[in-house]
Amino acid sequence: MARLVTRDPFARAELHAARVHNPIYTCGWCGSTRETKRGTRWLYQYTLEFDDGSSYEYADLHCSRGCLESYHGRGGRYDSLRRRQRALARMS
């Protein structure tokens, strides 16, 4: 089950995170994984859900929201995804 991380009312989008246990890969940005007290490794799979019902799932896994934003070159906003959504809307 994904949990709500943040909501951007201007972009009309919500960022959700779901844990992936025992991932094959490491964090897309820093190369680490998280670990529980019992030794189970996990990372987050992030999904961006828009108010119109569409969603965008990031292909890579990350250990934190900071790594996600650093990897995608944003300062916490969804500017590049909004531009991508507008470009896709123009093509269809």
C-alpha positions in Angstrom: 0.0 0.0 0.0 1.4 3.4 -1.0 1.4 6.2 1.5 0.9 9.9 0.6 4.2 11.7 0.9 3.2 15.2 -0.3 0.6 17.1 -2.3 1.3 20.0 -4.7 -2.0 21.9 -5.1 -0.6 24.1 -7.9 0.4 21.1 -10.0 -2.6 19.2 -8.8 -0.5 16.2 -8.0 0.3 13.8 -5.1 3.5 12.0 -4.5 3.0 8.4 -3.1 5.6 6.0 -1.9 5.4 2.2 -1.6 8.0 0.0 0.1 9.7 -2.6 -2.1 11.3 -5.3 0.1 14.4 -7.2 -0.9 15.0 -5.1 -4.0 17.4 -6.4 -6.7 18.8 -2.9 -7.3 20.1 -0.1 -5.1 19.0 3.5 -4.9 19.1 5.2 -8.3 20.9 8.3 -6.9 23.2 7.3 -4.0 23.5 3.5 -4.4 22.4 2.5 -0.9 19.5 0.6 0.5 17.6 0.9 3.8 17.5 -1.9 6.3 15.1 -2.9 9.1 16.3 -4.1 12.5 15.9 -7.7 11.4 18.0 -7.1 8.3 15.3 -6.9 5.6 16.5 -4.5 2.9 13.9 -2.1 1.2 13.6 1.0 -1.0 10.8 3.2 -2.1 8.9 3.0 -5.4 7.5 6.5 -6.0 4.3 7.3 -8.0 3.0 10.7 -9.0 -0.8 10.8 -9.2 -2.7 13.7 -10.8 -6.2 14.9 -10.0 -7.4 13.9 -13.5 -6.8 10.2 -12.6 -3.6 9.7 -14.5 -0.4 8.6 -12.8 3.3 8.4 -13.4 5.4 5.7 -11.8 9.1 6.3 -11.6 11.0 3.5 -13.1 13.8 3.5 -10.6 13.8 2.9 -6.8 15.1 5.4 -4.3 15.9 5.4 -0.6 14.4 8.8 0.2 12.5 11.7 -1.3 15.7 13.7 -1.3 17.4 11.2 -3.5 14.4 11.1 -5.8 14.5 14.9 -6.2 18.2 15.0 -6.6 18.2 12.3 -9.3 15.4 14.0 -11.3 16.9 17.5 -10.9 14.1 19.3 -9.1 14.0 21.3 -5.9 10.9 19.5 -4.6 8.5 20.6 -7.4 7.1 18.7 -10.3 8.0 21.2 -13.1 9.6 18.6 -15.4 6.7 16.2 -15.0 4.2 19.0 -15.7 6.1 19.9 -18.8 6.1 16.2 -19.8 2.3 16.0 -19.2 1.7 19.1 -21.4 3.9 17.7 -24.2 2.0 14.4 -24.1 -1.3 16.2 -24.1 -0.2 18.2 -27.2 0.8 15.0 -29.0 -2.6 13.3 -28.5 
